[in-house]
Amino acid sequence: MATMKMAFIARASVCSRAITKAQKRGSSFYYEHCALLFTIFGMAAFFLSAVGLYGVMSFSVNQRTHEFGIRMALGADATCILRMVMTQGAWQVLVGLALGICTAMILLSLTGSTALKAFLFKVNALDPFIYCAVAVALSIVGATSCFIPARRATRLNPTIALRAE
């Protein structure tokens, strides 16, 4: 009788260990999928920010075609126009980064970032390196998406730009 109880207890502990392992595998599966979803949504947000900044800069350059034509007719060279458009884009990127980083840090410090800590592995939610890396990456994307309309503005023919309305 005692041996039957011991055998039953041994089987129960083996089963409970197997269930615990399965639960751990399931939870890591859950976290892996959550991490994958965060990565996909992060990349989509990154792409949308690049497309949005490009669209705003392209629209701005198209609206200022007449102004660029006048400036070039009065003697402004291509580097002056390029610098002017890139400066405008840099201000937009800097203001967006400053507002975004401040808002994120305030929200994460107010909420205690407890919900976010479940998804972060060995990373602090307020890690300055992460914020700097994201700021640098978004700055590079912003500079690239500003450069294309700025380059197009430098290739304007002043006569054609002055005739266009």
C-alpha positions in Angstrom: 0.0 0.0 0.0 2.8 2.4 0.9 4.6 1.6 -2.3 1.4 2.4 -4.3 1.2 5.8 -2.6 4.9 6.5 -3.3 4.4 5.5 -7.0 1.4 7.7 -7.3 3.2 10.7 -5.7 6.2 10.1 -8.0 3.9 10.1 -11.1 2.1 13.2 -9.8 5.4 15.1 -9.4 6.6 14.0 -12.8 3.3 15.2 -14.3 3.4 18.5 -12.5 7.0 19.1 -13.7 5.9 18.3 -17.3 2.9 20.7 -17.0 5.2 23.4 -15.5 7.6 23.0 -18.4 4.8 23.1 -20.9 3.5 26.3 -19.3 6.9 27.9 -19.5 7.2 26.9 -23.1 3.8 28.4 -23.7 4.6 31.6 -21.9 7.8 32.1 -23.9 5.8 31.4 -27.0 3.5 34.2 -25.9 6.3 36.6 -25.2 8.0 35.7 -28.5 4.9 36.5 -30.4 4.3 39.8 -28.5 7.9 40.8 -29.2 7.4 39.9 -32.9 4.2 42.1 -32.9 6.0 45.0 -31.3 8.8 44.7 -33.8 6.3 44.7 -36.7 4.4 47.7 -35.3 7.6 49.5 -34.6 8.9 49.0 -38.1 5.5 50.2 -39.5 5.6 53.3 -37.3 9.2 53.9 -38.4 8.2 53.6 -42.1 5.1 55.8 -41.6 7.2 58.5 -39.9 9.6 58.5 -42.9 6.8 58.6 -45.4 5.0 61.4 -43.5 8.1 63.5 -43.2 8.9 63.0 -46.9 5.3 64.0 -47.8 5.4 67.2 -45.6 8.8 68.2 -47.0 7.8 67.4 -50.6 4.6 69.5 -50.2 6.5 72.3 -48.6 9.1 72.4 -51.5 6.3 72.3 -54.1 4.5 75.2 -52.4 7.8 77.2 -52.3 8.8 76.6 -55.9 8.2 80.3 -56.8 10.3 81.5 -53.8 13.1 79.2 -54.8 12.9 80.4 -58.4 13.2 84.1 -57.2 16.1 83.2 -54.9 18.0 81.4 -57.7 17.3 84.2 -60.1 18.7 86.7 -57.6 21.9 84.7 -57.2 21.3 82.0 -54.6 23.3 78.9 -55.5 22.1 75.3 -55.1 23.9 74.8 -51.8 22.0 77.7 -50.3 18.7 76.3 -51.3 19.7 72.8 -50.2 20.8 74.2 -46.8 17.5 76.1 -46.4 15.3 73.1 -47.1 17.4 70.8 -44.9 17.4 73.3 -42.0 13.6 73.4 -42.2 13.4 69.6 -42.2 15.9 69.4 -39.3 13.8 71.7 -37.2 10.7 69.5 -37.8 12.7 66.4 -36.9 14.1 68.0 -33.7 10.8 69.3 -32.5 9.2 65.9 -33.2 11.9 64.0 -31.4 11.9 66.3 -28.4 8.1 66.1 -28.0 8.1 62.3 -28.5 10.9 61.6 -26.1 9.5 63.9 -23.4 6.0 62.4 -23.8 7.3 58.8 -23.7 9.4 59.4 -20.6 6.6 61.2 -18.8 4.1 58.5 -19.6 6.5 55.7 -18.6 7.5 57.3 -15.4 3.8 58.1 -14.5 2.5 54.6 -15.2 5.5 53.0 -13.5 6.1 51.1 -16.7 4.8 47.9 -15.0 2.9 46.7 -18.1 5.9 47.3 -20.3 8.4 45.6 -18.0 6.7 42.3 -18.7 7.8 42.5 -22.3 11.3 43.9 -21.8 14.0 41.4 -21.1 17.1 42.8 -19.2 16.3 46.3 -20.5 15.1 49.3 -18.5 12.1 51.1 -19.8 13.8 54.4 -19.3 17.2 53.4 -20.7 18.9 56.4 -22.2 20.9 54.3 -24.7 17.6 53.1 -26.2 16.3 56.6 -26.5 19.5 57.9 -28.1 19.6 55.0 -30.5 16.0 55.7 -31.6 16.7 59.4 -31.9 19.7 58.8 -34.1 17.8 56.3 -36.3 14.9 58.7 -36.7 17.3 61.6 -37.4 18.9 59.6 -40.2 15.5 58.7 -41.6 14.5 62.3 -41.3 17.6 63.6 -43.0 17.2 61.1 -45.9 13.5 62.0 -46.4 14.3 65.7 -46.3 17.3 65.4 -48.7 15.2 64.1 -51.6 12.9 67.1 -51.9 15.8 69.4 -51.1 17.8 67.9 -54.0 14.8 68.4 -56.3 14.5 72.0 -55.2 18.1 72.7 -56.2 17.5 71.4 -59.7 14.8 73.9 -60.4 15.2 76.1 -63.5 14.6 79.7 -62.3 12.7 80.7 -65.4 10.3 77.8 -65.3 9.8 78.2 -61.5 9.0 81.9 -62.0 6.4 81.1 -64.6 4.7 78.4 -62.6 1.9 79.3 -60.2 
